[in-house]
Amino acid sequence: MKRSLAHIYRLGIKELYSLRRDPVLVALILYTFTLAIYTVATGVKTEVRNASIAFVDEDGTELSRRLRDSFLLPYFKPPAVLPSGQDIDAAMNSGKYTFVVTIPVKFQADVLAGREPSLQLNVDATAMTLAGNGTAYIITILQDALADFISRSEGGATLPVSLAVRVKFNPNLESSWFMSVVQIMNNITMLSLILAGAAVIREREHGTIEHLLVMPVTPIEIMLAKTWANGLVIVLATVVSIYVVVKGLLDVYIVGSVGLFAFGTAIFLFAMCSLGIALSTVARTMPQFGLLAIPFFVVMNLLSGAVSPLEAMPQALQVIMQAAPSTHFTSFTKAVLYRGAGLDVVWPQLAAMAGIGLLLFFMAAWRFRRTMSAAR
């Protein structure tokens, strides 16, 4: 056992030296955990910001002007006024406005008379996220403005219910808080596949696989060495990225333990590196490996529950995705970093990732042993 651990340690050190001599991979790691996270977190917005809106005001009353003036920066651009409803289609087809509100004739008079008139909201749903969130914003703003107008007209009447909203984990609903952590999870998944697979492909392309064949080491020792070396690089880069980019530059408040997150990340990396090694035994060159890894990476990221809730997916797909380590890693990350969960809460996710990792490791070991036997 001691001799085997020594082999794993020395082969891992050799792997770190080999990675250091690959400037492309080093640059990829630096970019992935710094600039890539910052630009995505600050550039991708899920909340409403500077949305374009226009009004067709067929009423021309105090209430219609009050409704129009309720839309302010930074959520909406200064509202434009279209001459008539006939201009709506042309304006929206050109992409000039995402939302157009039509206020009908005698709207204020009907409101004061209690006739419950209707407002028309036209939405360009090609911008899906903005359309959904913006519609909810607009409805709330219009309802608040109407309630304020009616209460003043009726001498201070108030609504019978007071709604108190308390937002946990992300009080200001800032998309940067969400996107920064999601991007870290995506980058960990991508790099673990790439680095582990590239480590094997690099041995084959450089001709050093023959050196390993004549050494007194086993395929499992070689796999474990590549796993711990590449996993260590990603874990260290992740921790530095959380402190420097997420907490430092983006000012995201991390509630939970970064140490516990690093521990869970190491378990997840064990599973993903095993998958990367298994894929590298199928591909013969780095381009082949890249094309083979893309479907795994894309599917695991999109269906892990990081962007869209797992509960919203079809039941069969929810069951299938339980076999993906990324699904449990997403639940683990959100629980630890956002909600401050401890080991007593996230141990099921850790156990699931470890179990899936062992299955992938033995599958990769079987494939790797066959590949080395064929090389002899």
Rosetta blueprint (number, residue, H / E / L):
1 M L
2 K H
3 R H
4 S H
5 L H
6 A H
7 H H
8 I H
9 Y H
10 R H
11 L H
12 G H
13 I H
14 K H
15 E H
16 L H
17 Y H
18 S H
19 L H
20 R H
21 R L
22 D L
23 P H
24 V H
25 L H
26 V H
27 A H
28 L H
29 I H
30 L H
31 Y H
32 T H
33 F L
34 T L
35 L H
36 A H
37 I H
38 Y H
39 T H
40 V H
41 A H
42 T H
43 G H
44 V L
45 K L
46 T L
47 E L
48 V L
49 R L
50 N L
51 A E
52 S L
53 I E
54 A E
55 F E
56 V E
57 D E
58 E L
59 D L
60 G L
61 T L
62 E H
63 L H
64 S H
65 R H
66 R H
67 L H
68 R H
69 D H
70 S L
71 F L
72 L L
73 L L
74 P L
75 Y L
76 F E
77 K L
78 P L
79 P L
80 A E
81 V E
82 L L
83 P L
84 S L
85 G H
86 Q H
87 D H
88 I H
89 D H
90 A H
91 A H
92 M H
93 N H
94 S L
95 G L
96 K L
97 Y L
98 T L
99 F E
100 V E
101 V E
102 T E
103 I E
104 P L
105 V L
106 K L
107 F H
108 Q H
109 A H
110 D H
111 V H
112 L H
113 A L
114 G L
115 R L
116 E L
117 P L
118 S L
119 L L
120 Q E
121 L E
122 N E
123 V E
124 D L
125 A L
126 T L
127 A L
128 M H
129 T H
130 L H
131 A H
132 G H
133 N H
134 G H
135 T H
136 A H
137 Y H
138 I H
139 I H
140 T H
141 I H
142 L H
143 Q H
144 D H
145 A H
146 L H
147 A H
148 D H
149 F H
150 I H
151 S H
152 R H
153 S H
154 E L
155 G L
156 G L
157 A L
158 T L
159 L L
160 P L
161 V L
162 S L
163 L L
164 A L
165 V L
166 R L
167 V L
168 K L
169 F L
170 N L
171 P L
172 N L
173 L L
174 E L
175 S H
176 S H
177 W H
178 F H
179 M H
180 S H
181 V H
182 V H
183 Q H
184 I H
185 M H
186 N H
187 N H
188 I H
189 T H
190 M H
191 L H
192 S H
193 L H
194 I H
195 L H
196 A H
197 G H
198 A H
199 A H
200 V H
201 I H
202 R H
203 E H
204 R H
205 E H
206 H H
207 G L
208 T L
209 I H
210 E H
211 H H
212 L H
213 L H
214 V L
215 M L
216 P L
217 V L
218 T L
219 P H
220 I H
221 E H
222 I H
223 M H
224 L H
225 A H
226 K H
227 T H
228 W H
229 A H
230 N H
231 G H
232 L H
233 V H
234 I H
235 V H
236 L H
237 A H
238 T H
239 V H
240 V H
241 S H
242 I H
243 Y H
244 V H
245 V H
246 V H
247 K H
248 G H
249 L H
250 L L
251 D L
252 V L
253 Y L
254 I L
255 V L
256 G L
257 S L
258 V H
259 G H
260 L H
261 F H
262 A H
263 F H
264 G H
265 T H
266 A H
267 I H
268 F H
269 L H
270 F H
271 A H
272 M H
273 C H
274 S H
275 L H
276 G H
277 I H
278 A H
279 L H
280 S H
281 T H
282 V H
283 A L
284 R L
285 T L
286 M H
287 P H
288 Q H
289 F H
290 G H
291 L H
292 L H
293 A H
294 I H
295 P H
296 F H
297 F H
298 V H
299 V H
300 M H
301 N H
302 L H
303 L L
304 S L
305 G L
306 A L
307 V L
308 S L
309 P L
310 L H
311 E H
312 A H
313 M L
314 P L
315 Q H
316 A H
317 L H
318 Q H
319 V H
320 I H
321 M H
322 Q H
323 A H
324 A L
325 P H
326 S H
327 T H
328 H H
329 F H
330 T H
331 S H
332 F H
333 T H
334 K H
335 A H
336 V H
337 L H
338 Y H
339 R L
340 G L
341 A L
342 G L
343 L H
344 D H
345 V H
346 V H
347 W H
348 P H
349 Q H
350 L H
351 A H
352 A H
353 M H
354 A H
355 G H
356 I H
357 G H
358 L H
359 L H
360 L H
361 F H
362 F H
363 M H
364 A H
365 A H
366 W H
367 R H
368 F H
369 R H
370 R H
371 T H
372 M H
373 S H
374 A H
375 A H
376 R L
